Amino acid sequence: MAYRANQQLREDIWDYRYTSASAPLSDEDEKIVSFTRPPAKGHGTTALTLMQQAAEMFEGMENQARETEARAQSLCKSATERLRLAEKQRDASERARRELINEFNARLEQMSKAMQQAEKRIVSAEDHALAAEFRAQAAEAELQKANRELAAIEDMIRKRLV
């Protein structure tokens, strides 16, 4: 709304300035803002000059505001893009972490199964060793019994031969 009012003011000044009988100002005169009082012309000319200077100042402020807004939008766009990139990196990192955890869990499960199988083989081997030990003790007992019987037979044979 302020822009329209300023634009209307500019157009009014333009119409007055270039449709009046006075000669237009040069480009150099338009760029200079003077705060000194011009020589006494007429109150209308002084007011017109002041209004023109004010309009130029407002236009400069509007241009500066547009540039500032453009820079702010550029910064926002850049920050948004960096945020998107950071989110993508975070998501990729999270996926990699989950995959790594799943891989470790799978390996841990495999190791646990291998350990259980090894324990079963150890128990089975211990059972076989214990059974073999019992068989060895039984065989030793039979051997001792056989040796005693053999010794008894030898004694009997000696007693009969002698």
For each residue, the residues with C-beta under 8 A, 3 or more apart:
1: 4 5
2: 5 6
3: 6 7 62
4: 1 7 8
5: 1 2 8 9
6: 2 3 9 10 55 58 59 62
7: 3 4 10 11
8: 4 5 11 12
9: 5 6 12 13 51 55
10: 6 7 13 14 55 59
11: 7 8 14 15
12: 8 9 15 16
13: 9 10 16 17 48 51 52 55
14: 10 11 17 18
15: 11 12 18 19
16: 12 13 19 20 48
17: 13 14 20 22 24 25 48 52
18: 14 15 24
19: 15 16
20: 16 17
21:
22: 17 45
23:
24: 17 18
25: 17 29 30
26: 29 30
27: 30 31
28: 31 32
29: 25 26 32
30: 25 26 27 52 56
31: 27 28
32: 28 29
33: 53 56 57
34: 38 53
35:
36:
37: 46
38: 34 41 45 46 49
39:
40:
41: 38 45 46
42: 45 46
43: 46 47
44: 47 48
45: 22 38 41 42 48 49
46: 37 38 41 42 43 49 50
47: 43 44 50 51
48: 13 16 17 44 45 51 52
49: 38 45 46 52 53
50: 46 47 53 54
51: 9 13 47 48 54 55
52: 13 17 30 48 49 55 56
53: 33 34 49 50 56 57
54: 50 51 57 58
55: 6 9 10 13 51 52 58 59
56: 30 33 52 53 59 60
57: 33 53 54 60 61
58: 6 54 55 61 62
59: 6 10 55 56 62 63
60: 56 57 63 64
61: 57 58 64 65
62: 3 6 58 59 65 66
63: 59 60 66 67
64: 60 61 67 68
65: 61 62 68 69
66: 62 63 69 70
67: 63 64 70 71
68: 64 65 71 72
69: 65 66 72 73
70: 66 67 73 74
71: 67 68 74 75
72: 68 69 75 76
73: 69 70 76 77
74: 70 71 77 78
75: 71 72 78 79
76: 72 73 79 80
77: 73 74 80 81
78: 74 75 81 82
79: 75 76 82 83
80: 76 77 83 84
81: 77 78 84 85
82: 78 79 85 86
83: 79 80 86 87
84: 80 81 87 88
85: 81 82 88 89
86: 82 83 89 90
87: 83 84 90 91
88: 84 85 91 92
89: 85 86 92 93
90: 86 87 93 94
91: 87 88 94 95
92: 88 89 95 96
93: 89 90 96 97
94: 90 91 97 98
95: 91 92 98 99
96: 92 93 99 100
97: 93 94 100 101
98: 94 95 101 102
99: 95 96 102 103
100: 96 97 103 104
101: 97 98 104 105
102: 98 99 105 106
103: 99 100 106 107
104: 100 101 107 108
105: 101 102 108 109
106: 102 103 109 110
107: 103 104 110 111
108: 104 105 111 112
109: 105 106 112 113
110: 106 107 113 114
111: 107 108 114 115
112: 108 109 115 116
113: 109 110 116 117
114: 110 111 117 118
115: 111 112 118 119
116: 112 113 119 120
117: 113 114 120 121
118: 114 115 121 122
119: 115 116 122 123
120: 116 117 123 124
121: 117 118 124 125
122: 118 119 125 126
123: 119 120 126 127
124: 120 121 127 128
125: 121 122 128 129
126: 122 123 129 130
127: 123 124 130 131
128: 124 125 131 132
129: 125 126 132 133
130: 126 127 133 134
131: 127 128 134 135
132: 128 129 135 136
133: 129 130 136 137
134: 130 131 137 138
135: 131 132 138 139
136: 132 133 139 140
137: 133 134 140 141
138: 134 135 141 142
139: 135 136 142 143
140: 136 137 143 144
141: 137 138 144 145
142: 138 139 145 146
143: 139 140 146 147
144: 140 141 147 148
145: 141 142 148 149
146: 142 143 149 150
147: 143 144 150 151
148: 144 145 151 152
149: 145 146 152 153
150: 146 147 153 154
151: 147 148 154 155
152: 148 149 155 156
153: 149 150 156 157
154: 150 151 157 158
155: 151 152 158 159
156: 152 153 159 160
157: 153 154 160 161
158: 154 155 161 162
159: 155 156 162
160: 156 157
161: 157 158
162: 158 159
